[in-house]
Amino acid sequence: MLNGYRFRLYPSPEQAQILLRWIGCQRLIYNAKVQEDRYFRRFQRRMVGTAGEDIPVDQQYSHFVTDKTAFLRDVPSQVLRNGAVRWRQAYQRFFQKLSGRPKIKRKSGRQSVWLTSELFAFRPRVDDTTGAVCGYHLQVGTDKFPVGIIPYVAHRPHAIPASIYIAIEGGHWWLSFAAEDPTVSMPQKTVAAAIEQIAEDLRQRSPDPLAERTLGGDRGVAKPLVTSDGQIFDLLPVQKRRIQKKRRRCQRWQRRAARRKKGSQNQKKAYRQVAKSQQYEKNVRHDYAHQTSHALVVNEAYDLYVFEDLCVKNMTKRPKAKKDASGRFLPNHAAAKAGLNRAILSSAWGQVVTFTRYKALRHHKLVLTVPPQYSSQECAECAFTAPDNRPSQADFVCQRCGHRDNADHNAARVIKKRGIQTLLSGDPLTPAHKPTRIFRQLGPERSEVTPGETPIRGAPSTTDTQRSQNQERPGVIRETPTSTRQG
C-alpha cells in the first residue's frame, strides 16, 4: 500500500540556492503553460480559420527557452519537463471534474520542485557491525548539474520512491514522497472496495453490539472534538499560550515589515519572521490532528467512527456587503465573522477526520460522516428536537423527557445514532464513479449530419441543433458552440 512520508531536509546554503533556482524555473514553465492555455482559449479559437483546430494540452516546453530566458539552460532539462508535466496533470484533474483549471503559482507560501528518478538517488548507509542498512543518503543532481548529498532526518523507515518533492516553507526545507509500505496490506484493490467490505462486515453484527463498538464525535470551536464516551480532545494550555504569543509576535513583525522599504532585504527578513510565527501554529495543529486520530484509531473498543459532515469552506465564507436604499453600507459584522472563521480554521476539523479515515482503514475500521442538521437540538434519549432544548451554550435539557447532559456530549451521542442508521440502511458509502465524456460541437464547416450524430427536433433554443456523439481524443478541449441557424 502506498504511504506518504515527509521528512526534514537540511541543505547547505550553496545547495539551498541551487534548489531555489530549480523551484523558480519549474514554476516559470508551469506559469508559462497556464498563460499559453489562457491565450488559446481567449483569442486563437475566435480568429478566422481556426474554429476547427484543437487547443493543445501537451507537455511541450522547449519554445519557452529563448534568448530572454537563457537562464533556463542553467538547470537540468528534467526540471523544466516536470513543470510541464505538473501542468498537464493539473489539467487532467480538471477534465475529471476534481478541480478547476490550473492557475498561476505565486512566489509566496510553500514552494516546491518535483524531481524524478533521473535527478536523485538514495544511497544506503550500512552499519559496520551488523552489515544491515540503517538509513539512506539523499544525493541530488546530475553530472552536469550536481547538487550533492543533502542530509535529512527519517524518523521512520521507508522504501525507495520513484519521485520526490523538495519544498521550502517558513524557512524550513522538507522532503516528501510516496512509497510502498510493506507493513500495511490491503486485500482490496481500491479504497472504495475496502470501505464497502468493512461496512458489509459491520452490518453482519446485531444493533446492540454494533452500538457498543461505535464512537460518535461532535466538533466545535470551544472544544474541537467531544466523543460519545465523554472524551475531550483539545490543545494543551501551554500550546494555547504559545500560539497567542506567536500571533502577537506575527502582528508586531507585520507592522515592522510595512514600515520598511518595499523589496529591501530588511523587509524580507521581517516577512521571514512572520512566516516562522505562522508556521508554529500550523505545526501544532498538524501534530494535534495526528495525535487525536491516532488515539481514536488505536482504541480497540471501537470499530466505527462517526463525525458530522461539515462543509468548512461554506462555514468560513466572509459576509456579503449590505447597502441601504441610499447606497450606504450597513453593518454586516464582518470583524466578528472573521474571528469566528479563524477559530473554525484553527480547530483542525478537517485534518482530524482525514487522518482518522486513512488510519482506520489500516486497522480494518470505518469512518462515516452524517448530516449535522439539528444535532445540537435533538435529544439523544427520545429524539425530540426543539431550539428550547439548549437553554445555554453548554447545557442540554430535553423539554419532553427531561434528559439533562452536556450539549456537546449529547450531540456526539446523536451523531453516533445517525451513523449507525446510515450504516444499517445498506446504501453505498462511496459514490459511484461518474464517467465524463467530451462531445464535439459541430462548426459551420461541418453542418451536415454525419454518422453518430443525432438531430434534435423541437422548439427553437439557444443550443446547437446537432451534436456529435463521437467522443474526442483525451485531453482535447471542447470547442466554442457555433450555431448556423438564420435569425
N, C-alpha and C positions, 0 to 999 in steps of 0.2 A: 504494500500500500504506500502511495506517495505521502511523504510527510514534509512539512515545511520547517526550515531551520533559519535562524537569524543570530549571527554572532558579531561581537565587537571586532572591528578591524583597526589596526594601528600602523598606518603608513608613515614613512618619514616625510619631512617637509618637501623634499625633492619628489618623492613618489606621489604625494598629495597634489602637487602642481601638475604632474602628468595626468593623473586621474581626472582632475578638474578640466583639463583640456579635452580629454576624451568625452567627458559628460557634456561639455559645451558643443562639441562638434556633432555628437549624436543628436542632441536637442535641435541643433540647427537643421539637420537633414529632416527630422520629424516635422518641424515647423514649416520647412520649405514644401514638403509634401502636402501639408494642410493648406497652405496658401495656393499651391498649384491646383488642388482639388476645388477650392473655392472659385478660382478663376474659371475653370472649365464649367462649373455649374452655373455661374452667373453670366458669363459672356459668350463663351465659344458656342454653346448649343443654340444661342439666339442668332448667331451670324448666318448669313445666307450660304447655303450649300453644305452646312454641317449638321443638318437635322437628323441624318441617318447615322452619324458617327457615334461610337460609344465613348463614354467618358472613362479614361483608363484608371484602373485600380491595380497598380502593379508595384514592383519593388525597385524600379529604376531610380538611380540617384546620381549617375555619372555626369548628367548635364548640369548638376549644381556645382560641380568642381570646375571653376573658371579662374581666370587671372585675378579677379577681385576676391575670390575665396581660395587663394593659393594655400592658405594655412590648413585647409582640409587635407592636404597631402602630407602633413606632418603627423598624422595619426594613421593607424592601420586601416586598411580598406574594410575589414570586417566590422569595425566600429560604425562606419558610415552605413554599411549594408544593414546592420542590425537596427539602425534608426529607421530605415525604410521598411524593414520587416515589422517593427513595432507599430508603425502607422498602418500597415495593411492588416495586421491582426486586430487593431482597434476598429478598422472599417468592417472586418468580418463580424465582429461583435455587434456592430450597428445593423448589419444585414440580418442577423439573428434576433434583432429586437431586444438585445441585452443591455444596450447603452446607446448614447447619442453618437453623433458624428465626432471624429477626432477634432480636438481643439488645440489651440496654441499653448505650448508649455511655457510657463513663466520661469524666470530666474530665481524667484523666491520660493521658500518652502523646501521640501525634500527634493533632492536632485539625485538621479541615479543613471548608471550606464549598464547596459546589458552586454555581457561578454559570453560568447560561445566557446566551444572546446578548443578552437584554434588559438585563443588568446590567454588561456590559463592552464595550469596543471597542479594537481595536488600531489606533492612528493611525500611519501610515507616516512615517518620518524620511527626508527626501530630501537627498542630497548636493548642495550648492550648485554644485560644479564640474562634476560628471558628470550630475546630474539623476536618478541611479539611487536606488532605495530601499535604504538602508543599515541599516535596522532599524525598530523599532516602539516606540511609547509605549503603555503599558497604561493605559487610562482605565476606572475602576471607579465604578459608582454610577448613579443616575438623577437627573432634575431635582429630584425631591422629596427624595431621599436621596443627595446627592453625596458621593463619597469623594475623587475627584481622580485625578491621574496618578501612578501608582506606578512608580518605576524598577525595572527588572530587568535581569539580565545574561544575554544569549543567547549562549552560546559556540558556537552553530552556527545556520545559517539555518533558518527554519521557516515553515510555512504558517499561515493564519488558522483557528483551531479554532472549532467550534460551541459548546463549553462548556469551562470551565476549573475547576480545583481550586486553591484558595489554602489552604495548610496552614502550621502552625507546629509545630516540633518542636525541642526543646532550645534554645529562644530564637531559632531561625533560621526565617525565612519562606521558603516555596517556592511556585513557580508550576508546576503540572503540567497537561498536557493531551495529547490525541492528535489528530494531524492527518495529512493525506495527505503522503507523502514522494515527490515526483516522481522522485527519483534511484533509488528502489527499485521494481522492477517484478516482478510475479509473474504468469506467464501463466495459472496455475490459479486458479479462483475461491476455493477453500478451502485451508487449510493441510494438511488431510488428503490432498487430491488432489495437492498439491505434493510431500508426503513420499512418497506411493506412486509418483509419476512419477520422482522422483530414485532411489528404490530399484530401480525397474524398469530404469533406465539403468545402474545399477551392476551389476545381475545379468547384463547382457549381456557383461561382461568375464570373462575366464578367471580361475581362482582365484589363480594366482601374481601377475599384475599387480594384482589386487584386494587381495591381502595387502600388496603394497608401498605401496598408496595408503590403507591403513587404519592408524589410530593408536588404541591402547588406553590407558586411563588408570586407575590404581589410586589410590583416595582413602584417606587415612589421617589420623591425628591428629598424629604427629610430622612427617610430610611430607604436606601437604594434597593434593598431586597429583604422581604419578610416572607418566610416559608410557612406552610400549613402546620408544621410541627413546632412552631414558636421560635425558630432561629432568626436572628437578625444579622445580616451581613452589611458591614459599613467600614469606612476607613477608620484607622486608628486616630485617637485625638492628637497625637504628635504629628501625624501626617496632615491633618486638617490645619493645624497651626502653621506648619511649614508651607503649605500651599498658600495660605493667606499672606505669609511673609514674602513668598516669591511673587505673588500678584502685586503687592506694593512695590517691590523692587522692579518689577517689569514696568509699572507706570512711571517710576522715577527715571529709568533709563530711556523710556519713550519720550519723556519731556526733554531730557538732555539731547537725544538724537534730533529732535525737532529744532533745537536752537543751534545746532552745528551746521556747518556748510554742507550743502547738498552734494552728495557724491564724494565727499572727502573721506580720508582714512579714519578720521576720528568719528565720523558718523557711522561708518561701517563697524567700527569697534563697539559703538553703543548698541547698534542693532544686533550684534552678536551676543551681547549681554542680555538683550531682550529675548532672543531665541533660547538661550540657556535657561532663563527663568521659566519660559513656557514649556520647555522640554521636561523639566522636573515634574510638573503636574501631569503631563501626558504619560510619563513613565510610571508614576504612582497609580494612575487609573488603570493602565495596562496590567500592572502587577496585581492590582486588586481583582480585576476580572479573571486573571489566570488562577489566583488562589481560591476565589469563590467557586469557579466552575470545577476546579479540582476537588474541593471539599464536598461539593454536591455529588459528583460522579463516583468517587471512591467509597461513598457510603453504601454499604452492602444491603441496607434496609429498603432501598428504593430501586425500581426498575423503570419507572415512568416519571418524567418531569414535565410540568405544565406551567406555561407562562402566558402573560397577556400578549396579544398580537397588537402591539403599539406601533403606530406609524410616527416615528420620531421626527421624520422630515416635515410632516404637516403640523406636528405639535410645536415645532420651533420656528414657524414662519413669522416674519415680522408683521405687525398690524398695518393695514392699509390706511393711507391718509384720508381724512374726512373733511369735507367742506360744508359750510352752511349756505344759505341762499345767496348771501352777498359774496361768496367766494373765499371767505376767510377759513383758515384751517382750524378745526376743532380738536380738542384734546383726545388723543387715542391711546394714552397710557403706554406709549412706546418704551419709555425708560423702564417701567415695571415689567413689561413683557420681555425686554432684553435681559433683565435679571433672571426671570423665570427660564428663559431659553438657555442661559448659561448654566443654571443649576441642572436642567434636564440633560444637557450635553455632558456635564461633568459627572453624572451619575453612572456612566458606563452601562446603560441599559442594554444597548445592542451588543456590546462586546461580551457581556456575561452570557447572553443567550447563544451567541455564535460559538463561543468557546465551549459551552456546555454541550451544544449539539454535536460537534465533531468528536469531543472526548467521550460522550455517551455511546456513540457508535462503536468505538474501540472496545467498550465493555459490554457490548450487546445490550444496550439500553436505548431508550427512546425519549425524544424531546418533542413536545407538541406546543402549539400556540393556539389560543382560543380568543373569541371576540371579547373585548374588555367592557362592553357597554353595560352600565349599571351594576358592575360587580361590586362597587363600594356601597351600593344601596340595597343589595339583596341579602337576605338573611340566610346564613349557612344551615340553619336548622329547618325552617319552614318554607324557605324560598320566597317569602313576602318581600316585595320591592317597593320602596317609597323613599322620597327625599327626607322625610321626618325621621328615618332610621339613623340618621347621622346628626345627633344634637351638637357635636363638636368635631373637630378635625381628627381627634384621636379616639373617640368613643363611638361605639355602635350599640344601639338599643332598638330591638325589633318592636314595632308598635302592635304587632299581632300576638306573638308568643312570649314577648318579654325577654328574649335572649340578649344577654349583655356580653360584650367582648371588645377587645381592641379592634379598631377599624381595619387596620392592615392585616391582622391575623384572620379576621372574618372574611376579608376579601380573598386572601390566599386559599381559604377553605372553599369558597365559591368557585374560584378558578380551578381548583382540584376536581370538583364535581363536574364542571363543564368539560374538562379534559377527558375524564372517564366516559362521559356521554359521547364525546366526539369519537373516541376510540371504538366504543362498542357499536356505534352506528354502522360501521362497516364501510364507510366511504373511503375512497383512496386518499391517502395522506399526502401524496406527491402529485401535483398537477401533471396531466399528460402533456407530452411534448407536442406543441403545435407546429407542424411543418409550415415553412414560409416558401412561397413561390413568387417569382418576379415575372410579370406578364409584360409583353412588349406592346406598346401603343402604336397603332398604325399612323404613319405620317402621310402627307399629301402625295408622296411619290409611290405609295402602295395603297391606293384607295379601293382596289378590287378585293373581293372576298377570296382568300386563299384557303386551301385545306387546313382544317384545325381551327378556323375562325367561326364564331357564332354571331350571325346578325341579330340585333336586338330590335324588336318591333314594339311600338307603343307610342305614348305621348312624347313630344319633343322634350329633351332635357339638356342640361349643360354638359353632360358627359359624352364621350365618343360613342357613335352608333355601332361600331365594330371593335372588337378586342380580340387579339390573338391569344389562344390558349397554349401556344408553343412556348415552353419555358426557355428563358435566356440562359446563356452561359453564366456560371457562378462568377460573381464579382462585377457584373455589368450593371451600371446604374440605369434606372428607368428613365426613359426619355420624357420630354415635356409633352403632355397631351395636346394633340392638334386636331381640330375639327374641320371638315371640308364642306359642311352644310352652308347653304346660302341663307342669309338672314331675310 
